[in-house]
Amino acid sequence: MYNLDDEFKRLLPKYNFKLKDFQKSVINNVLEHGNTLCIMQTGGGKSIIYCLTGLLLHGITLVISPLTALINEQIDKIKDNGYEAIAFPGNMSPAKQAKLLKQLANKEYNPDFIFVSPEKIGIDGLLEYALLRRNADIKLIAIDEIHCVSQWGISFRPFYDRIPEFITNVFGSYKNVKVLGLTATLNPKERIDICKSFYIEKENIKQQNLMLRHEIRLCVYEFNDEVQKEEKFWNLLAIHKGEKTLVYVYRKYSVRSVEGLCQEAISKGYNACSFHGDMSAEERKEIIERFRNGDVDIVFATNAFGMGIDIKDIRVVIHFMIPESLEQYYQEVGRAARDGNAANAYLLYTNKNIEVKRKYFIDGSFPSEEKLRKVYNDFTNKEIGYKTKNYFADEDIQQCLPYFIEAGLISIECKGFDNLKKLINVQSPTIQSYLDATKTKNFTSTVKKAKVAPKVLAQDVYQGFVDGKVEFSSPLERWIVINILASEISEQQMDGILNAIEEKKRYKHELLDYFVYVIKNVTESKELHQEIGNYLGVDRFGLNRIYKTADDNLVRSKSEVIISDLLYKDGIEYQYEEKLYYGSEGKNTQFMIPDFTVKAANGNTYYWEHIGMLGLESYDARWLEKRKIYEQYFPGKLIYTYESGNIAMQAAQLIEAKLKDKK
């Protein structure tokens, strides 16, 4: 067993903070038990977990992340600590990528960390082949934002769904590599999906009990109409003028949209800009940097501004339109206060907003029967057999293809390319036989004429390139090879697709309904945080731990903050609410929970209780019971303070008398 504090300082010396107990528990679980699901609060240090775990496994760590900006940030930090890290594609030309992948496959290039997007591993056959050649050296796969795997979540991304198949292709079995999934929020249905997909046992789910972000004050306002709502919105911007503010709108264009509100804000003198998916990656990256550096005060955004964007000092998040669920809401308000300081989050909505969200955003995100049939006919041309497709060339295909696959109409055979015309300087008899098989050199024609499986053909070409037996006149396409199994959609298959769509719609409506129920019935910030915590499965025992201490713990009362901070200032080791087991005849089968377990300078351990609610009958009875237990099993080990206006003086005197070194 490693001393993780020492290993952290040794292996990642440029990270200037202390590992948290939860981070240690996740790292140890991966090292000892393998596949692990980590659920922890936004800004809680997920990247440290996979970085340190990967280094302790002494091999290559493959990180699958959907966020280019975050990938670049992590690579900079890793390199700053003396390790080699690379992203595919990164800012590389296709030719340079191919060269590096060849070097990687041949062990001429040996990075410690490889970052890829789910889309990259879903379409790039050369990448998959290079990783296959190095599979024995890859010890950890870290999947960030793993909630995107689940079709039941609001953030489902189809290529996340291909990750299990990718792992099987590269490693043969999950026994040959450890998988660490990381996310900030998961509802119960998503959790089942993910654990099933990645063979994660229930006991290997590590959820941070203190996931709630009480440093963010949550405010909910319901309005009768959009005019009232907009008046409040501009008032809020005026109140928080000069503070770094993120406004979620969801609609890109037209009235009261990202672009519309942004232009109006600029006309009112605010330093604002817009952010949405129609912008290029470079444009979005520039906006993030301007926001981070303080060149822009306000960003109006769709939910494209979301997962993984780590700007520490966002002080205000305003939802001008209602999110789809509690998860989406909490993920998005979690963009604020990542430095731990106070922030404000405002949700503004009308009943009309709810219906628009239901009809246009939820129902409109699913294809109609007419669209499904048209896309399938255009996609297949009513022909059965193999085809190569550029998945990203058509948004309609991206929307419909998962349903075609689920219905058994289409299967994805492998990652491939359009044709073999780019193959030159061939020294492989096998590859030459493929070139000789057809005049067109078309991939699917070659498969048919050479009587070879698509996957075998693609892999033979990649192997020839890596082994130096073929070159490319220009980089090969990164396309998927599909097998069309039916010339058209039967009525039975269409019924199955539509039923599946209706089930997903109902589920999303239920998420929205529950969210609306919560915000209409719970308006006080603390209670709203707790309701979200209940929904996300936070241990009820931890729901009231809402006050942050100087050493980054969370406690239940302001008086306990004072006690914690005094202990920390005096360098006295303590644990908050640690179980204390007791029992007769050496059988420690029962436990109670002291407020503080404290180690004095002389080596003695004391149990510090802060008596805060005397006078309540149930509290008095419980306190008498605890005193008897201390007297019987831990005589002389109990110390305590009472709730009063001079708690700081009481605590300081107790520390001086009992806990500090008397020398």
FIVO-551874 format. One line per field, with one value per residue (C-alpha): residue number from 1; x negated, y negated, z negated. Coordinates in steps of 0.25 Angstrom, whole numbers. Each point is the difference from the previous one (the first is absolute). Layout:
k	(NUM, ...)
x	(X, ...)
y	(Y, ...)
z	(Z, ...)
***
This chain:
k	(1, 2, 3, 4, 5, 6, 7, 8, 9, 10, 11, 12, 13, 14, 15, 16, 17, 18, 19, 20, 21, 22, 23, 24, 25, 26, 27, 28, 29, 30, 31, 32, 33, 34, 35, 36, 37, 38, 39, 40, 41, 42, 43, 44, 45, 46, 47, 48, 49, 50, 51, 52, 53, 54, 55, 56, 57, 58, 59, 60, 61, 62, 63, 64, 65, 66, 67, 68, 69, 70, 71, 72, 73, 74, 75, 76, 77, 78, 79, 80, 81, 82, 83, 84, 85, 86, 87, 88, 89, 90, 91, 92, 93, 94, 95, 96, 97, 98, 99, 100, 101, 102, 103, 104, 105, 106, 107, 108, 109, 110, 111, 112, 113, 114, 115, 116, 117, 118, 119, 120, 121, 122, 123, 124, 125, 126, 127, 128, 129, 130, 131, 132, 133, 134, 135, 136, 137, 138, 139, 140, 141, 142, 143, 144, 145, 146, 147, 148, 149, 150, 151, 152, 153, 154, 155, 156, 157, 158, 159, 160, 161, 162, 163, 164, 165, 166, 167, 168, 169, 170, 171, 172, 173, 174, 175, 176, 177, 178, 179, 180, 181, 182, 183, 184, 185, 186, 187, 188, 189, 190, 191, 192, 193, 194, 195, 196, 197, 198, 199, 200, 201, 202, 203, 204, 205, 206, 207, 208, 209, 210, 211, 212, 213, 214, 215, 216, 217, 218, 219, 220, 221, 222, 223, 224, 225, 226, 227, 228, 229, 230, 231, 232, 233, 234, 235, 236, 237, 238, 239, 240, 241, 242, 243, 244, 245, 246, 247, 248, 249, 250, 251, 252, 253, 254, 255, 256, 257, 258, 259, 260, 261, 262, 263, 264, 265, 266, 267, 268, 269, 270, 271, 272, 273, 274, 275, 276, 277, 278, 279, 280, 281, 282, 283, 284, 285, 286, 287, 288, 289, 290, 291, 292, 293, 294, 295, 296, 297, 298, 299, 300, 301, 302, 303, 304, 305, 306, 307, 308, 309, 310, 311, 312, 313, 314, 315, 316, 317, 318, 319, 320, 321, 322, 323, 324, 325, 326, 327, 328, 329, 330, 331, 332, 333, 334, 335, 336, 337, 338, 339, 340, 341, 342, 343, 344, 345, 346, 347, 348, 349, 350, 351, 352, 353, 354, 355, 356, 357, 358, 359, 360, 361, 362, 363, 364, 365, 366, 367, 368, 369, 370, 371, 372, 373, 374, 375, 376, 377, 378, 379, 380, 381, 382, 383, 384, 385, 386, 387, 388, 389, 390, 391, 392, 393, 394, 395, 396, 397, 398, 399, 400, 401, 402, 403, 404, 405, 406, 407, 408, 409, 410, 411, 412, 413, 414, 415, 416, 417, 418, 419, 420, 421, 422, 423, 424, 425, 426, 427, 428, 429, 430, 431, 432, 433, 434, 435, 436, 437, 438, 439, 440, 441, 442, 443, 444, 445, 446, 447, 448, 449, 450, 451, 452, 453, 454, 455, 456, 457, 458, 459, 460, 461, 462, 463, 464, 465, 466, 467, 468, 469, 470, 471, 472, 473, 474, 475, 476, 477, 478, 479, 480, 481, 482, 483, 484, 485, 486, 487, 488, 489, 490, 491, 492, 493, 494, 495, 496, 497, 498, 499, 500, 501, 502, 503, 504, 505, 506, 507, 508, 509, 510, 511, 512, 513, 514, 515, 516, 517, 518, 519, 520, 521, 522, 523, 524, 525, 526, 527, 528, 529, 530, 531, 532, 533, 534, 535, 536, 537, 538, 539, 540, 541, 542, 543, 544, 545, 546, 547, 548, 549, 550, 551, 552, 553, 554, 555, 556, 557, 558, 559, 560, 561, 562, 563, 564, 565, 566, 567, 568, 569, 570, 571, 572, 573, 574, 575, 576, 577, 578, 579, 580, 581, 582, 583, 584, 585, 586, 587, 588, 589, 590, 591, 592, 593, 594, 595, 596, 597, 598, 599, 600, 601, 602, 603, 604, 605, 606, 607, 608, 609, 610, 611, 612, 613, 614, 615, 616, 617, 618, 619, 620, 621, 622, 623, 624, 625, 626, 627, 628, 629, 630, 631, 632, 633, 634, 635, 636, 637, 638, 639, 640, 641, 642, 643, 644, 645, 646, 647, 648, 649, 650, 651, 652, 653, 654, 655, 656, 657, 658, 659, 660, 661, 662, 663)
x	(0, -5, -1, 7, -3, -15, 2, 8, -11, -11, 7, 8, -8, 6, 14, 0, 11, 3, 7, 14, 4, 11, -11, -8, 11, 3, -15, -1, 12, -5, -13, 5, 14, -1, 12, 5, 11, -3, 11, -5, 4, -4, -14, -3, -13, 4, -13, -9, 6, -3, -13, -6, 7, -6, -14, 1, 4, -13, 6, 7, 13, 11, 9, 13, 6, 10, -6, -11, -3, -1, -9, -10, 1, -3, -12, -6, 0, -5, -12, -3, -2, -10, 9, 3, 14, 7, 14, 5, 3, -5, -5, -6, 1, 6, -14, -7, 10, -2, -15, 1, 10, -10, -11, 9, 3, -14, -4, -8, 9, 4, 9, 5, 13, 9, 12, 11, 14, 11, 3, -15, 0, 13, -5, -15, -5, -15, 1, 7, -10, -12, 6, 3, -15, -3, 11, -9, -6, 13, 4, 12, 11, 6, 14, 3, 15, 4, 14, 0, 1, 14, 11, 9, -8, 1, -14, 0, -10, 1, -15, -1, 9, -12, -10, 3, -2, -13, -5, 3, -7, -12, -2, 8, 6, 2, -9, -12, 2, 6, 11, 3, 13, 2, 12, 6, 15, 7, 14, 4, 3, -13, -8, 6, -3, -14, -4, 6, -8, -13, 1, 0, 5, 8, -10, -10, 9, -7, 10, -5, 10, -3, 4, 9, -5, 5, -10, 10, 13, 12, 11, 13, 9, 14, 6, 14, -6, -13, 0, 0, -11, -9, 2, -6, -11, -5, 1, -9, -10, 0, -2, -11, -7, -15, 2, -4, 14, 5, 14, 6, 11, -1, 6, -10, 7, 13, 7, -5, -11, -15, -3, 12, -3, -15, 2, 10, -10, -11, 10, 2, -15, -3, -13, 6, -1, 8, -4, 7, -2, 0, -13, -13, -9, -10, 11, 5, -14, -3, 13, -4, -13, 5, 10, -10, -10, 11, 1, 14, 10, 12, 2, 13, 0, 7, -3, -12, -7, 0, -8, -14, -2, -7, 0, -2, 6, 14, 8, 14, 8, 14, 9, 9, 6, 4, -9, 5, -3, -6, -13, -2, 4, -11, -10, 2, 0, -12, -8, 0, -9, -10, -10, 8, 5, 14, 9, 15, 8, 14, 10, 11, 12, 14, 10, -1, -15, 3, 10, -10, -11, 9, 5, -11, -13, 4, 10, -8, -13, 6, 2, 14, 4, 0, -14, -5, 5, -5, -14, -1, 4, -10, -11, 2, 5, 8, -12, -5, -14, -13, -2, -10, 6, -5, 8, -2, 4, 15, 7, 12, -8, -6, 14, 6, -11, 1, 14, -3, -11, 9, 11, -10, 1, -15, -12, -14, -10, -13, -8, -5, -1, 6, -10, -14, -5, -9, -8, -14, -13, 6, -9, 11, 5, 13, 3, -5, 11, 10, -4, 0, 14, 8, -3, 8, -8, 13, 0, 13, -3, -13, 6, 10, -10, -11, 10, -6, 7, 0, -7, -11, -2, -1, -9, -10, -1, -3, -10, -7, -1, -6, -9, -6, 6, 9, 1, 11, 0, 9, 6, 11, 15, 5, 13, 9, 3, 14, 8, 15, 8, 14, 3, 11, 6, 12, 12, -4, -14, 6, 10, -12, -8, 12, 3, -14, 1, 13, -7, -11, 9, 8, -12, -5, 14, 0, -14, 6, 12, -8, -9, 12, 7, -13, -2, 15, 0, -14, -6, -10, -14, -4, 12, -1, -14, 4, 12, -10, -9, 11, 3, -15, -1, -9, 0, 11, -10, -9, 12, -2, -15, 0, -10, -14, -12, -14, -6, 11, 9, 15, 7, 14, 0, -8, -4, -7, -7, -6, -5, -5, -8, -6, -5, -5, -7, -7, -4, 8, 4, 15, 11, 14, 12, -9, 7, -4, 2, 3, 5, -1, -11, -8, 12, 0, 14, 6, -4, 3, -5, -8, 0, -15, -11, -12, -15, -6, -15, -3, 5, 13, 13, 12, 15, 5, 15, 6, 13, 9, 15, 2, 14, 6, 5, -5, -14, -1, 3, -10, -11, 3, -1, -14, -6, 3, -7, -12, -1, 1, -9, -8, -2, -8, 1, 12, -2, 11, 5, 14, 7, -2, -4, -14, -3, -13, -5, 5, -6, -14, 0, 3, -11, -10, 4, 1, -6, -12, -14, -3, -15)
y	(0, -14, -12, -8, -14, 4, 5, -12, -10, 9, 3, -13, -11, -12, 3, -9, 6, 11, 13, 2, 12, 3, -1, 10, 10, -1, 2, 12, 6, 0, 6, 11, 3, -5, -6, -11, -11, -13, -10, -13, -15, -9, -7, 12, 4, 12, -2, 2, 13, 6, -7, 6, 14, 1, -3, 10, 11, -3, 0, -9, -6, -2, -11, -1, -14, -8, -14, -5, -12, 9, 9, -11, -5, 14, 2, -13, 4, 14, -5, -10, 12, 6, 10, 2, -2, -1, -2, 6, -7, -12, -12, 10, 2, 14, 3, -3, 8, 12, -1, -1, 12, 8, -4, 3, 14, 3, -4, -12, -10, 3, -10, 2, -6, 1, -9, 4, -4, 10, -4, 2, 15, 2, -3, 1, 14, -4, -5, 13, 9, -8, 1, 15, 2, -7, 6, 7, -14, -6, 2, -10, -5, -13, -4, -14, -5, 15, -4, -3, 16, 1, -2, -4, -12, -14, 0, 13, 0, 12, 3, 2, 12, 5, 0, 14, 6, -8, 6, 14, -3, -5, 8, 13, 0, -10, 9, -6, -14, -9, -9, -13, -7, -14, -9, -11, 4, 13, 4, 14, 5, -6, 7, 14, -3, -3, 11, 10, -6, 0, 12, -8, 7, -8, 1, -8, -12, -11, -12, -12, -2, -15, -3, -12, -14, -9, -11, -3, -6, 5, -10, 4, -10, 3, -10, -2, -5, -2, -15, 1, 11, -9, -12, 9, 5, -14, -4, 12, -4, -14, 6, 8, -9, 2, 14, 12, 5, 12, -1, 13, -2, 13, -7, -5, -10, -9, -7, 2, 9, 1, -9, -10, -2, -1, -11, -7, 1, -6, -12, -2, -2, 14, 7, 13, 11, 12, 15, 11, 13, -8, -6, 6, 7, -11, -11, 7, 2, -15, -3, 9, -6, -15, 4, 7, -12, -10, -7, 4, -2, 8, 12, 3, 15, 13, 12, 1, -7, 11, 12, -2, -15, -4, -14, -2, -14, 0, -7, 1, 10, -4, 9, -8, 12, 13, 12, 14, 6, -1, 6, -10, -11, 4, 3, -14, -8, 8, -9, -10, -1, 10, -8, 3, -14, -5, -1, -2, 8, -5, 8, -8, 7, -1, 11, -3, 3, 14, 3, -5, 9, 12, -2, -6, 4, 14, 5, -7, 7, 13, 4, 2, 12, -8, -5, 14, 6, -11, 0, 16, 0, -12, 7, 14, -3, 13, 8, 12, 2, -8, -15, -10, -12, -14, 0, -15, -4, 0, -4, 8, 13, -3, -2, 13, 10, 4, 4, 8, 8, 3, 5, 9, -7, -4, 5, -7, 10, -8, -13, -2, -9, -3, 7, 5, -10, -7, 13, -1, 7, 13, 11, 9, 11, 0, -15, 1, 11, -9, -11, 10, 5, -12, -12, -10, 3, -3, 6, 7, 5, 6, 7, 7, 3, 4, 8, -6, -5, -16, 1, 9, -9, -13, 7, 5, -14, -6, 11, -1, -15, 2, 10, -8, 8, -10, -15, -10, -11, -8, 4, 10, -4, 3, 6, 11, 13, 4, 12, -3, 12, -4, -8, -7, -2, 10, -4, 9, -6, -14, 3, 5, -13, -9, 7, -2, -14, -2, 7, -10, -11, 4, 1, -14, -5, 6, -6, -14, 2, 4, -12, -9, 6, -3, -14, -3, 6, -3, -14, -2, 3, 10, 8, 0, 5, 11, 4, 1, 8, 10, 2, 2, 11, -8, 6, -6, -1, -10, -9, -10, -1, -14, -9, 0, 0, -6, 14, 2, 9, -1, -1, -2, -13, -13, 3, 13, -9, -8, 13, 6, -12, -2, 15, -2, -13, 7, 11, 11, 12, 3, 7, -5, 10, 12, 13, 5, 14, 6, 13, 10, 11, -6, 1, -14, 3, -14, -14, -15, -12, -11, -13, 0, 11, -8, 4, -8, -4, 10, 11, 2, 1, -8, 0, -15, -2, -13, -1, -9, 3, 2, -2, 9, 13, 9, -7, 1, 15, 3, -8, 7, 13, -4, -5, 14, 7, -9, 2, 15, 3, -13, -6, -13, -1, -9, -15, -10, -14, -7, -8, -15, -13, 2, 14, -5, -3, 13, 8, -7, 2, 15, 1, -7, 9, 14, 0, -9, 4, -6, -1)
z	(0, 4, -9, 10, -7, 2, 14, 4, -4, 7, 13, 2, -8, 8, -5, -12, -9, -9, 5, -6, -7, 11, 11, -8, -1, 15, 3, -10, 6, 14, -4, -9, 7, 15, 7, -8, 1, -7, -2, -6, 0, 11, -2, -10, 6, 10, 8, -11, -3, 14, 1, -13, 2, 14, -5, -11, 10, 7, 14, 11, -5, 11, -3, 7, -1, 8, -2, 8, -9, -12, 7, 4, -15, -6, 10, -4, -15, 3, 8, -11, -9, 9, 8, 14, 5, 13, 6, 13, 8, -8, 9, 10, 15, 4, 5, -13, -7, 9, -3, -15, 0, 8, -10, -12, 6, 2, -14, 6, -8, -14, -6, -15, 4, 13, 1, 10, 2, 1, 14, 4, -6, 7, 14, 1, 4, 0, -15, -4, 7, -6, -14, 3, 2, -13, -8, -10, -4, -2, -15, -2, 8, -6, 5, -3, 0, 0, -2, 15, 3, -5, 10, -12, -3, 6, 4, 8, 11, 10, 1, -15, 2, 9, -11, -5, 14, 1, -13, 5, 13, -6, -12, 2, -14, -11, -8, 7, -3, -12, 3, -8, 3, -5, -1, -9, 1, 3, -2, -4, 14, 6, -11, 4, 15, -3, -10, 10, 12, -8, -9, -13, -12, -10, -11, 10, 1, -8, -2, -7, -12, 0, 15, -3, 3, -11, 3, 12, -5, 8, 4, 7, 6, 7, 9, 6, 14, 7, -2, -15, 1, 10, -10, -11, 8, 4, -15, -4, 10, -5, -15, 4, 10, 1, -5, 9, 5, 8, 6, 5, 11, 9, 12, 9, 9, 0, -11, -14, 5, -2, 11, -2, -15, 2, 10, -9, -12, 9, 4, -15, -3, -5, 5, 5, 11, 4, 0, 8, 8, 14, -4, 4, -10, 1, -2, -12, -6, 2, -8, -11, -1, 0, -11, -8, 1, -3, 14, 0, -12, 5, 9, 6, 3, 4, -7, 9, -11, -10, -4, -4, 3, -13, -2, -15, -3, 7, -11, 7, 8, 5, 7, 9, 5, -8, 1, 3, -14, -14, 6, 11, -10, -10, 11, 5, -13, -3, 10, -11, -13, 4, -8, -13, -2, 0, 12, 4, 10, 5, 7, 7, 7, 4, 2, 15, -1, -6, 12, 10, -6, 0, 15, 7, -7, -5, 10, 11, -3, 5, 15, 5, 8, 13, -3, -4, 13, 9, -7, 1, 15, 3, -8, 6, 14, -3, 2, -9, -3, -5, 1, -5, -6, -5, -13, -2, 14, -4, -13, 4, 1, -14, -6, 7, 1, -15, 2, 13, -7, -12, 9, 7, 14, 0, -7, -1, 5, -3, 2, 14, 12, 14, 10, 1, 11, -10, -3, 6, 0, -4, -5, -5, 9, -8, 2, 15, 2, -6, 10, 12, -4, 6, 10, -9, -12, -8, -14, 1, 14, -5, -11, 9, 11, -9, -9, -13, -12, -1, -14, 6, 12, -9, -10, 11, 6, -14, -3, 13, -3, -14, 5, 11, 11, 6, 0, 2, 11, -9, -14, 1, -3, -14, 4, -6, 8, -2, 5, 4, -3, 5, 13, -8, -14, -2, -8, -11, -1, 1, -11, -9, 3, -3, -13, -4, 3, -8, -12, 1, 2, -13, -8, 4, -3, -14, -2, 3, -8, -12, 2, 1, -12, -8, 4, -3, -14, -4, 1, -12, 5, -11, 2, 15, -1, -10, 10, 11, -9, -3, 14, 4, -11, -10, -14, -9, -11, 9, 5, -11, 1, 7, -7, 5, -9, 2, 4, 10, -8, -2, -13, -5, -8, 0, -14, 5, 11, -12, -7, 13, 4, -14, 0, 14, -3, -12, 8, -8, 8, 0, 8, 1, -3, 0, -5, -14, -2, -14, -6, -11, -1, 12, 9, 7, 6, -3, 4, -3, 7, -8, 6, 0, -3, -4, -2, -10, 0, -11, 9, -7, 7, -4, 5, 0, 0, 3, -8, 9, -3, -14, -4, 11, -7, 10, 1, -15, -1, 11, -7, -13, 7, 7, -13, -7, 12, -1, -15, 2, 12, 1, -14, 0, 15, 1, 2, 3, 3, -1, 10, -4, 5, -5, 7, 5, -14, -5, 11, -1, -15, 2, 10, -9, -12, 6, 14, 2, -3, -15, 3)
***
